[in-house]
Amino acid sequence: MMILVMLAVMLIHVALGFPLFLGLMVTAVVGFSFVGFDQMMRIMPQQAFGGIDVFALMAIPLFILAGNLMNNGGMTPRLMKLANNLVGHLRGGIGHVNVVSSVFFAGVNGSAIADTSALGTVLIPGMKKQGFPGHYAAGLTAASSLIGPIVPPSIFMIIYASQTGTSVGSMFLGGIIPGLLLGAAFIAMNAYYSRRYNIEKRDKRAGIKEIAVSIFQALPVIIAPTIIVAGIVMGVATPTESGALTIAYVLAWGIVTKNLTWEKIWESLIQTAILCSAVFAIIAISSIISWQLAFANAPQGFAGLLTPLMDHPTLILIVISLITFITGMFMEEVSVLMLLTPIFVPVAHVAGIDPIHLGIVVTLNITIALITPPMGACLFVASAVGRVDVSRLFVAIWPFILVAMMVLLVVILAPQLTIWLPKVVM
């Protein structure tokens, strides 16, 4: 009864368009009507602070700040130029540039929304100019941004690792192959679309010298995510320390090359503070609700429902995917991750599902929800920066969702895609 009432309260707030933090807070207060209001003043601050008092979470603001410094320091155009020289000559080449740029950009920020905003401003008009319809250009930009939270570093993976005790380095390594697979799927989709609708092909192909120059120019950008992943995987630094080292590197590079002014540094700090305040507020209040769900024995109840499927881990992952995807359609992704992970992990453990495999599947589901109507944040960003009617984009995005779902199914059916690299390297 407690869970049903809390769910109803949350859905009412979502339907009425209230801010997510307010909806979660009211839901938590309603939950305490079952726990006992005399416990509220003791448990609420305890669980809220405990939820964010996790050392691994300190890496989140550092990674976000590093990404903002790189964006404001003019590093993004270098990645786009490299992508253009590699695949821009193909039919519908700027669409391929869109996807490849997202793969490169994924190692810079790890945020799908930041990817959509930064790349969409340039690439959506460019795709229109080459002959792509506006709704397709915006759809591909939003869809390719899903690579950001899968290829390391990833904010979602850090949160999952902090909740489950899974190695952040293993999670980062586990996301590399699925992320590249997702990029390859969108490139194949764009190639098919470009050939079917006879999108123009650029005659000039970049020469070896031009490609070499663009690689050299992009090298300072590529080094940044390398510091993050290599430091964590080799055990030289924790995720937090890797984030700090990356910021030091980006600041040094930006100041020496005069690409980072004090105004840009201050702007990056403000952007980071705004985003992190929202993320950590949601983590804090979600921790309270997670405690309430544990109090109501929600994990045990969910495990009981799936008892007949315990010998079929693939089916359990499909059920988990459906629940995560549907929930993510209507709620903010961090809160979905915080609320559902404590429920899913015990079930997955009993079924013998590797925690890294589960983490990548859940992360991929949550990421796909970012482009799924009606609440997909990346759709609204792509609509705004590309000046495309959002209702038209709501229709045009479904083929991209289908392609992403096919990749998700491959990841579910082939666990080695996610657990092979961590086992070999770690």
C-alpha beads as a LAMMPS data file, in Angstrom:
LAMMPS data file: protein, C-alpha beads

426 atoms
425 bonds

1 atom types
1 bond types

-500.0 500.0 xlo xhi
-500.0 500.0 ylo yhi
-500.0 500.0 zlo zhi

Masses

1 110.0

Atoms # bond

1 1 1 0.000 0.000 0.000
2 1 1 2.812 2.406 0.915
3 1 1 4.543 1.938 -2.442
4 1 1 1.318 2.390 -4.418
5 1 1 0.468 5.640 -2.605
6 1 1 3.969 7.031 -3.112
7 1 1 3.870 6.060 -6.797
8 1 1 0.504 7.777 -7.224
9 1 1 1.796 10.978 -5.590
10 1 1 4.869 10.985 -7.836
11 1 1 2.813 10.424 -11.006
12 1 1 0.395 13.234 -10.076
13 1 1 3.302 15.677 -9.686
14 1 1 4.800 14.575 -13.001
15 1 1 1.438 14.952 -14.765
16 1 1 0.961 18.448 -13.301
17 1 1 4.427 19.510 -14.442
18 1 1 5.875 20.244 -10.991
19 1 1 9.676 20.442 -10.668
20 1 1 11.113 16.974 -10.104
21 1 1 12.806 17.863 -6.820
22 1 1 9.495 19.121 -5.388
23 1 1 7.684 15.993 -6.546
24 1 1 10.305 13.749 -4.940
25 1 1 10.242 15.742 -1.703
26 1 1 6.447 15.548 -1.371
27 1 1 6.596 11.826 -2.196
28 1 1 9.155 11.322 0.574
29 1 1 7.006 13.221 3.096
30 1 1 3.967 11.125 2.135
31 1 1 6.097 7.998 2.603
32 1 1 6.804 9.008 6.178
33 1 1 3.082 8.921 6.909
34 1 1 3.518 5.128 6.775
35 1 1 6.906 5.036 8.496
36 1 1 5.901 7.519 11.186
37 1 1 6.297 11.304 11.188
38 1 1 8.163 11.055 14.484
39 1 1 10.990 9.408 12.517
40 1 1 11.033 11.957 9.696
41 1 1 13.218 14.637 11.277
42 1 1 15.834 12.043 12.184
43 1 1 15.856 9.891 9.050
44 1 1 15.418 12.517 6.320
45 1 1 18.622 14.508 6.946
46 1 1 20.501 11.318 7.790
47 1 1 19.612 9.587 4.516
48 1 1 19.883 12.747 2.395
49 1 1 23.399 13.508 3.609
50 1 1 24.393 9.853 3.518
51 1 1 23.281 9.623 -0.095
52 1 1 25.707 12.312 -1.237
53 1 1 28.458 11.609 1.317
54 1 1 30.108 9.107 -1.024
55 1 1 33.717 9.637 -2.061
56 1 1 33.180 8.340 -5.613
57 1 1 30.500 10.992 -6.219
58 1 1 33.113 13.725 -5.806
59 1 1 34.287 12.803 -9.302
60 1 1 31.029 14.051 -10.856
61 1 1 31.585 17.825 -10.435
62 1 1 35.222 17.390 -11.471
63 1 1 34.317 15.582 -14.714
64 1 1 31.585 18.120 -15.447
65 1 1 33.965 21.023 -14.817
66 1 1 36.620 19.445 -17.047
67 1 1 34.052 19.097 -19.831
68 1 1 32.844 22.685 -19.442
69 1 1 36.408 24.014 -19.492
70 1 1 37.105 22.095 -22.698
71 1 1 33.901 23.331 -24.313
72 1 1 34.487 26.955 -23.348
73 1 1 38.170 26.656 -24.254
74 1 1 37.394 25.886 -27.881
75 1 1 38.341 22.212 -27.867
76 1 1 35.060 20.961 -29.410
77 1 1 35.708 22.358 -32.936
78 1 1 38.976 20.409 -33.058
79 1 1 37.085 17.159 -32.558
80 1 1 34.541 18.089 -35.215
81 1 1 37.295 18.961 -37.709
82 1 1 38.962 15.594 -37.141
83 1 1 35.650 13.767 -37.598
84 1 1 34.965 15.731 -40.783
85 1 1 38.344 14.816 -42.268
86 1 1 37.803 11.137 -41.462
87 1 1 34.236 10.566 -42.731
88 1 1 32.999 13.861 -44.188
89 1 1 33.694 12.795 -47.791
90 1 1 31.181 9.911 -47.679
91 1 1 27.598 10.203 -48.917
92 1 1 25.650 12.081 -46.271
93 1 1 29.042 12.707 -44.700
94 1 1 28.018 15.405 -42.271
95 1 1 25.592 12.929 -40.711
96 1 1 28.523 10.574 -40.159
97 1 1 30.496 13.529 -38.782
98 1 1 27.650 14.042 -36.312
99 1 1 27.964 10.494 -34.962
100 1 1 31.784 10.351 -34.948
101 1 1 31.939 13.742 -33.216
102 1 1 29.622 12.343 -30.532
103 1 1 31.993 9.404 -30.022
104 1 1 34.925 11.816 -29.577
105 1 1 32.868 14.213 -27.469
106 1 1 31.741 11.344 -25.204
107 1 1 35.238 11.178 -23.781
108 1 1 35.158 14.882 -22.981
109 1 1 31.929 15.367 -21.059
110 1 1 29.937 12.165 -20.554
111 1 1 26.651 14.078 -20.757
112 1 1 24.129 13.472 -23.534
113 1 1 22.459 16.844 -23.059
114 1 1 25.779 18.724 -23.280
115 1 1 26.607 16.732 -26.427
116 1 1 23.284 17.612 -28.063
117 1 1 23.666 21.291 -27.269
118 1 1 27.331 21.697 -28.220
119 1 1 27.260 19.693 -31.461
120 1 1 23.699 20.451 -32.530
121 1 1 24.324 24.180 -32.774
122 1 1 26.767 23.587 -35.641
123 1 1 25.819 20.233 -37.134
124 1 1 22.036 20.507 -37.440
125 1 1 22.246 23.604 -39.704
126 1 1 25.094 21.898 -41.569
127 1 1 23.011 18.779 -42.167
128 1 1 20.106 20.895 -43.409
129 1 1 22.461 22.618 -45.841
130 1 1 23.595 19.254 -47.223
131 1 1 20.003 18.222 -47.914
132 1 1 18.862 16.443 -44.760
133 1 1 15.361 17.302 -43.452
134 1 1 15.465 19.313 -40.241
135 1 1 13.612 16.701 -38.188
136 1 1 16.054 13.967 -39.277
137 1 1 19.094 16.157 -38.520
138 1 1 17.770 16.957 -35.033
139 1 1 16.859 13.300 -34.461
140 1 1 20.323 12.044 -35.407
141 1 1 21.975 14.683 -33.207
142 1 1 19.846 13.730 -30.205
143 1 1 20.276 10.001 -30.847
144 1 1 24.051 10.098 -31.326
145 1 1 24.373 12.007 -28.059
146 1 1 23.370 8.770 -26.288
147 1 1 26.949 7.607 -26.826
148 1 1 28.084 10.215 -24.254
149 1 1 26.904 8.445 -21.075
150 1 1 28.057 5.020 -22.367
151 1 1 31.635 5.759 -23.450
152 1 1 33.729 6.801 -20.405
153 1 1 33.664 8.980 -18.436
154 1 1 29.996 8.616 -17.489
155 1 1 28.085 10.331 -14.704
156 1 1 25.463 7.563 -14.671
157 1 1 28.125 4.881 -14.255
158 1 1 29.738 6.721 -11.342
159 1 1 26.364 6.913 -9.571
160 1 1 25.660 3.221 -10.239
161 1 1 29.125 2.233 -9.009
162 1 1 28.695 4.287 -5.829
163 1 1 25.409 2.511 -5.085
164 1 1 26.571 -1.021 -5.778
165 1 1 30.231 -0.992 -4.785
166 1 1 31.219 -1.867 -8.350
167 1 1 34.584 -0.637 -9.610
168 1 1 34.249 2.633 -11.541
169 1 1 37.126 1.587 -13.777
170 1 1 35.387 -1.691 -14.640
171 1 1 32.180 0.161 -15.453
172 1 1 34.054 2.586 -17.702
173 1 1 35.748 -0.269 -19.558
174 1 1 32.461 -2.145 -19.830
175 1 1 30.858 0.777 -21.645
176 1 1 33.463 1.135 -24.410
177 1 1 32.316 -1.678 -26.731
178 1 1 28.541 -0.997 -26.345
179 1 1 29.201 2.721 -26.927
180 1 1 31.155 2.066 -30.115
181 1 1 28.497 -0.439 -31.201
182 1 1 25.846 2.236 -30.743
183 1 1 27.891 4.660 -32.839
184 1 1 28.347 2.055 -35.591
185 1 1 24.593 1.394 -35.638
186 1 1 23.771 5.085 -36.137
187 1 1 26.416 5.405 -38.859
188 1 1 24.861 2.415 -40.667
189 1 1 21.420 3.978 -40.277
190 1 1 22.629 7.305 -41.664
191 1 1 24.361 5.558 -44.589
192 1 1 21.113 3.764 -45.469
193 1 1 19.080 6.965 -45.201
194 1 1 21.590 8.963 -47.279
195 1 1 21.623 6.395 -50.080
196 1 1 17.856 5.921 -50.094
197 1 1 17.121 9.650 -50.303
198 1 1 20.152 10.420 -52.494
199 1 1 21.836 12.855 -50.119
200 1 1 24.721 14.573 -51.900
201 1 1 28.246 13.254 -51.636
202 1 1 31.240 15.519 -51.116
203 1 1 33.745 15.150 -53.950
204 1 1 36.872 16.137 -52.052
205 1 1 38.457 13.620 -49.715
206 1 1 40.850 14.795 -47.027
207 1 1 44.462 13.883 -47.747
208 1 1 46.771 12.063 -45.376
209 1 1 48.546 15.295 -44.487
210 1 1 45.260 17.054 -43.711
211 1 1 44.112 14.140 -41.539
212 1 1 47.473 14.071 -39.744
213 1 1 47.253 17.815 -39.013
214 1 1 43.706 17.467 -37.623
215 1 1 44.807 14.544 -35.430
216 1 1 47.709 16.635 -34.111
217 1 1 45.352 19.557 -33.416
218 1 1 42.852 17.274 -31.640
219 1 1 45.536 15.478 -29.637
220 1 1 45.314 17.841 -26.624
221 1 1 41.586 17.075 -26.441
222 1 1 42.052 13.309 -26.791
223 1 1 44.641 13.280 -24.005
224 1 1 42.075 14.536 -21.461
225 1 1 39.783 11.447 -21.421
226 1 1 42.881 9.262 -21.674
227 1 1 44.066 10.702 -18.356
228 1 1 40.717 9.818 -16.797
229 1 1 40.399 6.244 -18.053
230 1 1 44.070 5.275 -17.856
231 1 1 44.493 6.673 -14.354
232 1 1 41.485 4.745 -13.026
233 1 1 42.101 1.494 -14.902
234 1 1 45.821 1.331 -14.060
235 1 1 45.077 2.014 -10.404
236 1 1 47.268 5.105 -10.405
237 1 1 44.421 7.400 -9.345
238 1 1 40.869 7.212 -8.041
239 1 1 38.058 8.649 -10.208
240 1 1 38.134 11.807 -8.081
241 1 1 41.883 12.203 -8.461
242 1 1 41.638 11.541 -12.211
243 1 1 39.027 14.296 -12.483
244 1 1 41.291 16.727 -10.605
245 1 1 44.280 15.820 -12.787
246 1 1 42.197 16.354 -15.925
247 1 1 41.111 19.810 -14.750
248 1 1 44.736 20.727 -14.021
249 1 1 45.740 19.560 -17.502
250 1 1 42.905 21.427 -19.257
251 1 1 43.608 24.606 -17.284
252 1 1 47.316 24.433 -18.075
253 1 1 46.666 23.837 -21.769
254 1 1 44.005 26.537 -21.978
255 1 1 46.090 29.184 -20.196
256 1 1 49.289 28.430 -22.146
257 1 1 47.461 28.529 -25.497
258 1 1 45.344 31.518 -24.307
259 1 1 42.140 29.657 -25.211
260 1 1 40.911 29.944 -21.627
261 1 1 40.424 33.407 -20.179
262 1 1 39.414 34.141 -16.596
263 1 1 35.920 34.968 -17.844
264 1 1 35.614 31.555 -19.509
265 1 1 36.922 29.804 -16.403
266 1 1 34.378 31.631 -14.248
267 1 1 31.612 30.770 -16.718
268 1 1 32.639 27.099 -16.559
269 1 1 32.521 27.174 -12.756
270 1 1 29.023 28.694 -12.779
271 1 1 27.756 26.119 -15.317
272 1 1 29.220 23.309 -13.228
273 1 1 27.721 24.620 -9.987
274 1 1 24.244 24.910 -11.504
275 1 1 24.277 21.398 -12.962
276 1 1 25.854 19.755 -9.915
277 1 1 23.419 21.394 -7.507
278 1 1 20.535 19.829 -9.432
279 1 1 22.221 16.410 -9.656
280 1 1 23.159 16.221 -5.972
281 1 1 19.782 17.540 -4.802
282 1 1 18.098 14.720 -6.727
283 1 1 20.580 12.156 -5.371
284 1 1 19.933 13.339 -1.806
285 1 1 16.147 13.204 -1.944
286 1 1 16.197 9.949 -3.953
287 1 1 18.288 8.384 -1.189
288 1 1 15.454 9.095 1.245
289 1 1 12.914 7.408 -1.029
290 1 1 15.284 4.470 -1.582
291 1 1 15.391 3.993 2.198
292 1 1 11.589 4.094 2.321
293 1 1 11.350 1.484 -0.453
294 1 1 13.733 -0.743 1.499
295 1 1 11.601 -0.174 4.623
296 1 1 8.561 -1.339 2.625
297 1 1 10.490 -4.436 1.445
298 1 1 10.204 -3.382 -2.204
299 1 1 13.368 -5.283 -3.294
300 1 1 12.088 -8.495 -1.710
301 1 1 8.657 -7.985 -3.271
302 1 1 10.185 -7.416 -6.703
303 1 1 12.375 -10.489 -6.279
304 1 1 9.317 -12.509 -5.340
305 1 1 7.541 -11.497 -8.542
306 1 1 10.519 -12.601 -10.626
307 1 1 11.126 -15.889 -8.798
308 1 1 9.836 -17.975 -11.755
309 1 1 12.455 -16.288 -13.994
310 1 1 15.486 -16.745 -11.744
311 1 1 16.871 -19.471 -14.003
312 1 1 16.577 -17.190 -17.025
313 1 1 18.840 -14.152 -16.494
314 1 1 18.233 -12.879 -20.031
315 1 1 14.489 -12.635 -19.385
316 1 1 15.148 -10.865 -16.084
317 1 1 17.325 -8.291 -17.889
318 1 1 14.550 -7.756 -20.444
319 1 1 11.999 -7.181 -17.647
320 1 1 14.424 -4.812 -15.887
321 1 1 14.951 -2.982 -19.193
322 1 1 11.219 -2.527 -19.743
323 1 1 10.701 -1.152 -16.234
324 1 1 13.705 1.186 -16.494
325 1 1 12.769 2.426 -19.961
326 1 1 9.129 3.120 -19.114
327 1 1 10.049 4.828 -15.834
328 1 1 12.697 6.893 -17.601
329 1 1 10.113 8.168 -20.069
330 1 1 8.424 10.105 -17.275
331 1 1 11.139 10.821 -14.701
332 1 1 14.563 12.445 -14.599
333 1 1 17.306 9.909 -15.308
334 1 1 19.409 10.346 -12.145
335 1 1 16.368 9.802 -9.935
336 1 1 15.411 6.689 -11.931
337 1 1 18.902 5.283 -11.432
338 1 1 18.890 6.096 -7.712
339 1 1 15.452 4.600 -7.101
340 1 1 15.589 1.440 -9.200
341 1 1 19.179 0.249 -8.742
342 1 1 18.706 -0.866 -5.088
343 1 1 15.667 -2.877 -6.207
344 1 1 17.310 -4.497 -9.234
345 1 1 20.709 -5.422 -7.772
346 1 1 19.541 -8.116 -5.295
347 1 1 17.451 -9.792 -8.003
348 1 1 20.331 -9.713 -10.483
349 1 1 22.682 -11.152 -7.852
350 1 1 20.396 -14.140 -7.199
351 1 1 19.995 -14.697 -10.948
352 1 1 23.764 -14.719 -11.420
353 1 1 23.906 -11.550 -13.538
354 1 1 27.277 -9.811 -13.523
355 1 1 26.960 -6.360 -11.823
356 1 1 28.936 -4.724 -14.652
357 1 1 26.584 -6.223 -17.235
358 1 1 23.562 -5.059 -15.216
359 1 1 25.048 -1.572 -14.858
360 1 1 25.621 -1.152 -18.596
361 1 1 22.126 -2.446 -19.425
362 1 1 20.497 -0.073 -16.912
363 1 1 22.663 2.854 -18.059
364 1 1 21.813 2.206 -21.704
365 1 1 18.094 2.058 -20.877
366 1 1 18.201 5.307 -18.950
367 1 1 20.155 6.942 -21.758
368 1 1 17.634 5.862 -24.407
369 1 1 14.933 7.484 -22.278
370 1 1 16.698 10.818 -22.901
371 1 1 15.409 10.744 -26.500
372 1 1 12.021 9.167 -25.776
373 1 1 8.822 11.266 -25.736
374 1 1 7.242 12.825 -23.804
375 1 1 10.010 13.798 -21.334
376 1 1 13.198 13.114 -23.322
377 1 1 15.429 16.074 -22.440
378 1 1 17.680 15.701 -25.495
379 1 1 14.671 16.079 -27.793
380 1 1 13.834 19.496 -26.395
381 1 1 17.479 20.604 -26.610
382 1 1 17.785 19.382 -30.226
383 1 1 14.488 21.068 -31.082
384 1 1 15.680 24.376 -29.610
385 1 1 19.180 24.483 -31.102
386 1 1 18.034 23.122 -34.463
387 1 1 14.855 25.217 -34.661
388 1 1 12.752 22.135 -35.359
389 1 1 9.156 21.738 -34.206
390 1 1 9.260 19.406 -31.188
391 1 1 6.021 17.621 -32.135
392 1 1 7.566 16.718 -35.491
393 1 1 10.681 15.519 -33.705
394 1 1 8.560 13.340 -31.396
395 1 1 7.502 11.361 -34.490
396 1 1 10.864 11.370 -36.292
397 1 1 12.833 10.054 -33.311
398 1 1 11.237 6.586 -33.164
399 1 1 13.448 4.925 -35.835
400 1 1 16.483 6.071 -33.832
401 1 1 14.946 4.652 -30.644
402 1 1 14.373 1.350 -32.463
403 1 1 18.036 1.199 -33.556
404 1 1 19.182 1.949 -29.983
405 1 1 16.842 -0.772 -28.683
406 1 1 18.367 -3.260 -31.115
407 1 1 21.821 -2.431 -29.739
408 1 1 20.449 -2.828 -26.201
409 1 1 19.103 -6.285 -27.110
410 1 1 22.505 -7.300 -28.498
411 1 1 24.154 -6.131 -25.249
412 1 1 21.633 -8.151 -23.201
413 1 1 22.101 -11.302 -25.282
414 1 1 25.900 -11.022 -25.400
415 1 1 27.218 -10.281 -21.869
416 1 1 30.809 -10.646 -23.089
417 1 1 30.463 -7.307 -24.897
418 1 1 30.433 -5.605 -21.497
419 1 1 32.425 -7.880 -19.190
420 1 1 35.238 -9.048 -21.503
421 1 1 37.296 -5.837 -21.485
422 1 1 37.096 -5.275 -17.692
423 1 1 38.168 -8.883 -17.073
424 1 1 41.117 -8.599 -19.464
425 1 1 42.369 -5.213 -18.276
426 1 1 41.459 -4.967 -14.581

Bonds

1 1 1 2
2 1 2 3
3 1 3 4
4 1 4 5
5 1 5 6
6 1 6 7
7 1 7 8
8 1 8 9
9 1 9 10
10 1 10 11
11 1 11 12
12 1 12 13
13 1 13 14
14 1 14 15
15 1 15 16
16 1 16 17
17 1 17 18
18 1 18 19
19 1 19 20
20 1 20 21
21 1 21 22
22 1 22 23
23 1 23 24
24 1 24 25
25 1 25 26
26 1 26 27
27 1 27 28
28 1 28 29
29 1 29 30
30 1 30 31
31 1 31 32
32 1 32 33
33 1 33 34
34 1 34 35
35 1 35 36
36 1 36 37
37 1 37 38
38 1 38 39
39 1 39 40
40 1 40 41
41 1 41 42
42 1 42 43
43 1 43 44
44 1 44 45
45 1 45 46
46 1 46 47
47 1 47 48
48 1 48 49
49 1 49 50
50 1 50 51
51 1 51 52
52 1 52 53
53 1 53 54
54 1 54 55
55 1 55 56
56 1 56 57
57 1 57 58
58 1 58 59
59 1 59 60
60 1 60 61
61 1 61 62
62 1 62 63
63 1 63 64
64 1 64 65
65 1 65 66
66 1 66 67
67 1 67 68
68 1 68 69
69 1 69 70
70 1 70 71
71 1 71 72
72 1 72 73
73 1 73 74
74 1 74 75
75 1 75 76
76 1 76 77
77 1 77 78
78 1 78 79
79 1 79 80
80 1 80 81
81 1 81 82
82 1 82 83
83 1 83 84
84 1 84 85
85 1 85 86
86 1 86 87
87 1 87 88
88 1 88 89
89 1 89 90
90 1 90 91
91 1 91 92
92 1 92 93
93 1 93 94
94 1 94 95
95 1 95 96
96 1 96 97
97 1 97 98
98 1 98 99
99 1 99 100
100 1 100 101
101 1 101 102
102 1 102 103
103 1 103 104
104 1 104 105
105 1 105 106
106 1 106 107
107 1 107 108
108 1 108 109
109 1 109 110
110 1 110 111
111 1 111 112
112 1 112 113
113 1 113 114
114 1 114 115
115 1 115 116
116 1 116 117
117 1 117 118
118 1 118 119
119 1 119 120
120 1 120 121
121 1 121 122
122 1 122 123
123 1 123 124
124 1 124 125
125 1 125 126
126 1 126 127
127 1 127 128
128 1 128 129
129 1 129 130
130 1 130 131
131 1 131 132
132 1 132 133
133 1 133 134
134 1 134 135
135 1 135 136
136 1 136 137
137 1 137 138
138 1 138 139
139 1 139 140
140 1 140 141
141 1 141 142
142 1 142 143
143 1 143 144
144 1 144 145
145 1 145 146
146 1 146 147
147 1 147 148
148 1 148 149
149 1 149 150
150 1 150 151
151 1 151 152
152 1 152 153
153 1 153 154
154 1 154 155
155 1 155 156
156 1 156 157
157 1 157 158
158 1 158 159
159 1 159 160
160 1 160 161
161 1 161 162
162 1 162 163
163 1 163 164
164 1 164 165
165 1 165 166
166 1 166 167
167 1 167 168
168 1 168 169
169 1 169 170
170 1 170 171
171 1 171 172
172 1 172 173
173 1 173 174
174 1 174 175
175 1 175 176
176 1 176 177
177 1 177 178
178 1 178 179
179 1 179 180
180 1 180 181
181 1 181 182
182 1 182 183
183 1 183 184
184 1 184 185
185 1 185 186
186 1 186 187
187 1 187 188
188 1 188 189
189 1 189 190
190 1 190 191
191 1 191 192
192 1 192 193
193 1 193 194
194 1 194 195
195 1 195 196
196 1 196 197
197 1 197 198
198 1 198 199
199 1 199 200
200 1 200 201
201 1 201 202
202 1 202 203
203 1 203 204
204 1 204 205
205 1 205 206
206 1 206 207
207 1 207 208
208 1 208 209
209 1 209 210
210 1 210 211
211 1 211 212
212 1 212 213
213 1 213 214
214 1 214 215
215 1 215 216
216 1 216 217
217 1 217 218
218 1 218 219
219 1 219 220
220 1 220 221
221 1 221 222
222 1 222 223
223 1 223 224
224 1 224 225
225 1 225 226
226 1 226 227
227 1 227 228
228 1 228 229
229 1 229 230
230 1 230 231
231 1 231 232
232 1 232 233
233 1 233 234
234 1 234 235
235 1 235 236
236 1 236 237
237 1 237 238
238 1 238 239
239 1 239 240
240 1 240 241
241 1 241 242
242 1 242 243
243 1 243 244
244 1 244 245
245 1 245 246
246 1 246 247
247 1 247 248
248 1 248 249
249 1 249 250
250 1 250 251
251 1 251 252
252 1 252 253
253 1 253 254
254 1 254 255
255 1 255 256
256 1 256 257
257 1 257 258
258 1 258 259
259 1 259 260
260 1 260 261
261 1 261 262
262 1 262 263
263 1 263 264
264 1 264 265
265 1 265 266
266 1 266 267
267 1 267 268
268 1 268 269
269 1 269 270
270 1 270 271
271 1 271 272
272 1 272 273
273 1 273 274
274 1 274 275
275 1 275 276
276 1 276 277
277 1 277 278
278 1 278 279
279 1 279 280
280 1 280 281
281 1 281 282
282 1 282 283
283 1 283 284
284 1 284 285
285 1 285 286
286 1 286 287
287 1 287 288
288 1 288 289
289 1 289 290
290 1 290 291
291 1 291 292
292 1 292 293
293 1 293 294
294 1 294 295
295 1 295 296
296 1 296 297
297 1 297 298
298 1 298 299
299 1 299 300
300 1 300 301
301 1 301 302
302 1 302 303
303 1 303 304
304 1 304 305
305 1 305 306
306 1 306 307
307 1 307 308
308 1 308 309
309 1 309 310
310 1 310 311
311 1 311 312
312 1 312 313
313 1 313 314
314 1 314 315
315 1 315 316
316 1 316 317
317 1 317 318
318 1 318 319
319 1 319 320
320 1 320 321
321 1 321 322
322 1 322 323
323 1 323 324
324 1 324 325
325 1 325 326
326 1 326 327
327 1 327 328
328 1 328 329
329 1 329 330
330 1 330 331
331 1 331 332
332 1 332 333
333 1 333 334
334 1 334 335
335 1 335 336
336 1 336 337
337 1 337 338
338 1 338 339
339 1 339 340
340 1 340 341
341 1 341 342
342 1 342 343
343 1 343 344
344 1 344 345
345 1 345 346
346 1 346 347
347 1 347 348
348 1 348 349
349 1 349 350
350 1 350 351
351 1 351 352
352 1 352 353
353 1 353 354
354 1 354 355
355 1 355 356
356 1 356 357
357 1 357 358
358 1 358 359
359 1 359 360
360 1 360 361
361 1 361 362
362 1 362 363
363 1 363 364
364 1 364 365
365 1 365 366
366 1 366 367
367 1 367 368
368 1 368 369
369 1 369 370
370 1 370 371
371 1 371 372
372 1 372 373
373 1 373 374
374 1 374 375
375 1 375 376
376 1 376 377
377 1 377 378
378 1 378 379
379 1 379 380
380 1 380 381
381 1 381 382
382 1 382 383
383 1 383 384
384 1 384 385
385 1 385 386
386 1 386 387
387 1 387 388
388 1 388 389
389 1 389 390
390 1 390 391
391 1 391 392
392 1 392 393
393 1 393 394
394 1 394 395
395 1 395 396
396 1 396 397
397 1 397 398
398 1 398 399
399 1 399 400
400 1 400 401
401 1 401 402
402 1 402 403
403 1 403 404
404 1 404 405
405 1 405 406
406 1 406 407
407 1 407 408
408 1 408 409
409 1 409 410
410 1 410 411
411 1 411 412
412 1 412 413
413 1 413 414
414 1 414 415
415 1 415 416
416 1 416 417
417 1 417 418
418 1 418 419
419 1 419 420
420 1 420 421
421 1 421 422
422 1 422 423
423 1 423 424
424 1 424 425
425 1 425 426
